[in-house]
């Protein structure tokens, strides 16, 4: 014969039973919710990886098309025509979306100019020298150990050279893609004659890096000029 429980004891046993049942029911639900959360996190990470990979593929495609399109011209892009120029701008916008701005290690070294579109505000000397330059004969070479880069333009079939030394600095209170630029020296050399110093100095300029990787550099100056540079080795390979 079972012992009789008092009303208070019976109520306690009933509540304890409900609590135990609740624990057994809620535990699988808790595990299920956690599994769903982990699954969502995994899918989100996979989606991010696929998006990054797709972005890289598109960037590589845009990069290849841009280089081929620019090198199909003979005058730094000035003979592309309106449709070609618009396509160049669209490809640059696509690459700019990769957020690959200025990086000291990547920028260091030699860069050959392949595309130059001067704006109305571009320096007169820059516009003038473009008439005598050729693709593969103009450079903007960085020496990051000195915080300098050197604009070098071979003129008159290589018989002349215009050079400007620019001191640069990383702008801390602006976008990481921008560097400040001060022209501190300039010279013109013709044939075997000694370099002729030029009174060309300018402070307060800047250069925005729209895209930069190991092979390709796209920049826009504070006066609106647009410039595309390639590593000389890649340019020689492309022009063979």
Buried (B, 14 or more C-beta within 10 A) or exposed (E): EEEEEEEEEEEEEEEEEEEEEEEEEEEEEEEEEEEEEEEEEEEEEEEEEEEEEEEEEBBEEBBEBBBEBBBEBEBBBBEBEEEBBEBBEEBBEBBBBBEBBBBEEBBBEBBBBBBBBBEEEBBEBBBEBBEBBBBBBBBBBBEBEEBBBBBBBBBEEEEBBBBBBBBBEEBEEEEEBBBBBBBBBBBBBBEEEEEEEBEBEEEEBBBBBBBBBEBBBBBBBBBEBBBBBBBBEBBEEEEE
